[in-house]
């Protein structure tokens, strides 16, 4: 029988945190796979382990046990420097709190992931303006984050996540702080990025987000049900 290699594979994943004499299993046992260009929601209540899972998949948080394979690459067999290179090449993060730099303009925030590329300023500007236009903020490129609405800040975070054209977009509760109309707009934007070839993985507790995805992985008490 031919073995099928999936784009992302999670095998025997476990994550335990130590707090004094107490051990907390944030992830007890998880096994699943995701194919290239899938749109996946990871659904679960607060404290279920889904954000921990996202950080491990993004090469930010070393698991206690198990393997994470991306494009056949074993992430946690890499050195710290190699994992940093992997994140730069493969991953676009969209954080729940946006994490925009308040004293930088939209353009400058979006250009941040390109700081280590060695590309020319002209190329960086062109690529940044392209994604700023793509997320519908072409007329706000020179504004500061506090001059934008919550939905517009989310769009800046998305533009920053995709400016290096990473194959994987990881989004942590991207609609958590938005009204329903703006949340719908953001999910449709992520859906269009998925159609352009990005693998999109969205962590959420909002059942309404499921409708935009190809498939949902449910997380409860540190375990998943794909």
Backbone torsions as a table, in degrees:
resi	resn	phi	psi	omega
1	UNK	NA	134.0	-180.0
2	UNK	-74.8	132.1	178.8
3	UNK	-79.8	132.6	178.6
4	UNK	-92.7	124.5	175.8
5	UNK	-98.3	119.3	178.1
6	UNK	-89.3	158.5	-178.2
7	UNK	-63.0	-45.0	177.2
8	UNK	-124.0	130.2	178.6
9	UNK	-130.9	130.0	177.5
10	UNK	-113.3	121.0	-176.4
11	UNK	-125.2	120.1	172.3
12	UNK	55.6	39.7	-172.7
13	UNK	-75.6	134.7	175.5
14	UNK	-144.5	141.0	175.5
15	UNK	-138.2	118.5	179.8
16	UNK	-117.3	131.3	175.1
17	UNK	-104.3	141.1	178.1
18	UNK	-103.8	125.6	176.1
19	UNK	-127.7	96.6	-173.5
20	UNK	65.5	-123.8	177.6
21	UNK	-91.6	0.7	-175.0
22	UNK	-100.3	134.7	174.0
23	UNK	-106.5	133.5	179.5
24	UNK	-120.2	122.4	177.4
25	UNK	-87.1	96.5	176.3
26	UNK	-69.2	-37.9	173.6
27	UNK	-128.1	120.1	-177.7
28	UNK	-88.1	-46.1	-178.5
29	UNK	-167.2	121.2	177.9
30	UNK	-140.0	135.7	175.2
31	UNK	-142.1	122.3	173.8
32	UNK	-167.1	170.7	177.4
33	UNK	-136.4	156.9	178.7
34	UNK	-133.8	135.0	-179.3
35	UNK	-91.9	159.7	178.4
36	UNK	-57.9	134.1	176.5
37	UNK	70.0	18.5	171.0
38	UNK	-80.2	154.8	171.0
39	UNK	-113.5	111.7	-173.7
40	UNK	-117.3	136.1	166.0
41	UNK	-105.0	138.9	172.3
42	UNK	-108.2	108.2	-169.9
43	UNK	-105.5	133.9	176.6
44	UNK	-179.2	159.8	178.9
45	UNK	-73.9	166.4	176.0
46	UNK	-58.2	133.6	179.8
47	UNK	86.8	4.8	-177.3
48	UNK	-81.6	-14.1	179.7
49	UNK	107.8	1.1	-173.1
50	UNK	-70.4	-38.8	178.8
51	UNK	-70.6	-35.5	173.7
52	UNK	-61.1	-43.8	178.2
53	UNK	-59.0	-44.8	-178.9
54	UNK	-61.9	-42.3	-179.5
55	UNK	-66.2	-34.3	177.0
56	UNK	-69.7	-42.0	178.5
57	UNK	-64.1	-28.5	179.9
58	UNK	-88.9	11.2	176.6
59	UNK	64.7	32.2	-179.7
60	UNK	-108.1	-14.8	-167.5
61	UNK	-145.3	107.7	-174.0
62	UNK	-67.0	125.5	178.8
63	UNK	-71.3	156.1	174.6
64	UNK	-71.3	-32.4	-176.1
65	UNK	-156.3	152.0	174.7
66	UNK	102.5	178.1	-176.5
67	UNK	-127.0	146.8	170.6
68	UNK	-123.8	114.5	178.5
69	UNK	-108.4	129.2	174.7
70	UNK	-126.6	119.4	-177.2
71	UNK	54.6	39.7	-179.2
72	UNK	69.5	7.0	179.2
73	UNK	-93.4	124.9	178.4
74	UNK	-82.7	102.9	-169.3
75	UNK	-59.4	-40.5	-171.8
76	UNK	-94.9	13.4	165.3
77	UNK	-97.8	-5.2	179.1
78	UNK	-81.5	158.7	172.1
79	UNK	-74.0	166.7	178.0
80	UNK	-57.0	-42.3	-180.0
81	UNK	-65.8	-41.2	179.0
82	UNK	-65.3	-37.2	177.2
83	UNK	-66.3	-37.2	176.9
84	UNK	-62.7	-41.4	177.2
85	UNK	-64.2	-40.6	178.1
86	UNK	-59.4	-48.3	-179.7
87	UNK	-58.4	-42.7	-178.6
88	UNK	-63.1	-36.8	-174.9
89	UNK	-87.4	-34.8	-168.3
90	UNK	-107.1	-28.1	-165.0
91	UNK	-116.7	133.5	167.6
92	UNK	-114.5	117.6	-177.6
93	UNK	-96.0	135.8	169.5
94	UNK	-120.5	109.0	-174.1
95	UNK	-88.7	151.4	-177.1
96	UNK	-59.6	-37.9	-176.9
97	UNK	-94.7	15.5	179.4
98	UNK	70.1	-47.2	-179.4
99	UNK	54.9	44.4	173.1
100	UNK	-83.4	148.1	177.2
101	UNK	-82.1	117.2	-168.8
102	UNK	-64.4	-27.7	-176.9
103	UNK	-94.9	4.9	175.6
104	UNK	-105.1	146.1	177.8
105	UNK	-70.8	171.1	175.6
106	UNK	-54.0	-48.9	-179.8
107	UNK	-58.5	-46.4	-177.7
108	UNK	-66.7	-38.5	176.4
109	UNK	-62.4	-43.8	-177.6
110	UNK	-66.1	-31.6	-178.1
111	UNK	-77.7	-10.8	-174.3
112	UNK	-54.2	-44.6	-178.8
113	UNK	-64.4	-15.6	-178.7
114	UNK	-91.8	2.6	-174.6
115	UNK	-59.9	-32.8	-175.1
116	UNK	-99.3	9.0	-173.3
117	UNK	-81.4	-25.6	-175.3
118	UNK	80.9	6.3	178.3
119	UNK	-74.0	159.8	179.3
120	UNK	-71.7	156.4	178.4
121	UNK	-59.4	-38.5	-179.3
122	UNK	-60.9	-44.5	179.9
123	UNK	-66.9	-43.4	178.6
124	UNK	-59.7	-45.0	179.7
125	UNK	-61.3	-44.6	-178.5
126	UNK	-62.4	-46.1	-179.7
127	UNK	-64.8	-39.9	179.6
128	UNK	-66.1	-44.7	179.0
129	UNK	-62.8	-35.6	179.0
130	UNK	-61.1	-46.3	-178.1
131	UNK	-75.7	-30.3	175.8
132	UNK	-63.5	-41.4	174.2
133	UNK	-62.9	-42.0	-176.6
134	UNK	-59.3	-37.4	-178.6
135	UNK	-91.0	7.8	172.4
136	UNK	83.0	25.6	-177.9
137	UNK	-121.7	27.0	-176.8
138	UNK	-55.1	-30.3	-178.4
139	UNK	-91.8	6.6	-178.2
140	UNK	-122.6	16.0	-173.5
141	UNK	-59.9	-27.4	-175.3
142	UNK	-106.4	14.7	176.0
143	UNK	-89.4	158.9	174.8
144	UNK	-89.5	157.4	-177.4
145	UNK	-54.5	-38.0	-177.2
146	UNK	-73.4	-3.1	174.7
147	UNK	-96.6	8.3	-177.6
148	UNK	-117.7	156.0	173.2
149	UNK	-75.5	170.0	177.6
150	UNK	-59.5	-42.3	179.0
151	UNK	-64.7	-37.7	177.9
152	UNK	-68.3	-38.1	176.4
153	UNK	-63.3	-38.3	176.8
154	UNK	-62.2	-39.6	178.5
155	UNK	-65.1	-37.6	175.8
156	UNK	-62.2	-43.2	179.1
157	UNK	-61.3	-38.1	177.8
158	UNK	-68.1	-44.1	178.6
159	UNK	-58.7	-43.6	178.5
160	UNK	-62.6	-37.4	-178.3
161	UNK	-68.6	-30.0	-173.5
162	UNK	-104.3	-1.6	-171.9
163	UNK	-63.1	-31.3	178.4
164	UNK	-87.6	7.0	-178.9
165	UNK	55.9	50.8	179.5
166	UNK	-72.6	146.9	179.0
167	UNK	-70.2	-22.2	-175.5
168	UNK	-120.8	130.8	173.0
169	UNK	-112.6	122.6	176.6
170	UNK	-110.1	120.6	-176.2
171	UNK	-122.3	124.0	-178.9
172	UNK	-101.1	105.7	179.4
173	UNK	49.2	55.8	-175.1
174	UNK	-65.7	-15.6	179.4
175	UNK	-109.4	6.4	-171.2
176	UNK	-59.6	-32.7	-175.5
177	UNK	-110.5	19.0	-172.5
178	UNK	-116.6	152.2	173.5
179	UNK	-70.5	166.7	-170.5
180	UNK	-63.2	-38.5	-179.7
181	UNK	-65.9	-46.2	-179.6
182	UNK	-66.4	-38.5	178.1
183	UNK	-60.4	-42.3	177.9
184	UNK	-61.2	-43.9	179.0
185	UNK	-60.9	-42.5	-179.1
186	UNK	-66.0	-41.9	-179.7
187	UNK	-67.4	-35.5	176.5
188	UNK	-67.2	-34.8	175.9
189	UNK	-64.8	-45.0	177.9
190	UNK	-63.2	-36.9	178.2
191	UNK	-63.4	-40.3	179.6
192	UNK	-68.7	-34.8	175.8
193	UNK	-65.7	-38.0	176.0
194	UNK	-61.6	-41.9	179.2
195	UNK	-65.3	-24.7	177.7
196	UNK	-81.4	-2.2	174.4
197	UNK	116.2	-2.3	177.4
198	UNK	-79.9	139.4	167.1
199	UNK	-81.2	121.7	-174.2
200	UNK	-114.4	127.3	179.1
201	UNK	-125.9	115.9	-175.3
202	UNK	-115.1	122.0	172.6
203	UNK	-88.5	131.4	-176.4
204	UNK	-157.3	158.4	168.2
205	UNK	-112.7	5.0	-175.5
206	UNK	-95.0	110.4	-178.3
207	UNK	-58.7	-25.6	-179.5
208	UNK	-65.1	-21.3	-178.8
209	UNK	-73.3	-25.6	-177.3
210	UNK	-55.6	-33.4	-174.9
211	UNK	-61.4	-22.3	-177.1
212	UNK	-87.5	-12.2	-171.3
213	UNK	-99.5	160.6	173.2
214	UNK	-75.6	-30.9	-170.8
215	UNK	-160.5	152.3	178.7
216	UNK	-120.1	134.4	170.9
217	UNK	-106.5	119.0	-177.1
218	UNK	-93.9	134.6	-178.4
219	UNK	-118.5	129.7	179.3
220	UNK	-147.4	127.4	177.3
221	UNK	50.9	42.4	175.0
222	UNK	79.2	9.3	177.3
223	UNK	-127.8	157.2	-177.3
224	UNK	-120.3	153.9	-178.7
225	UNK	-132.8	94.2	-173.9
226	UNK	-77.4	NA	NA
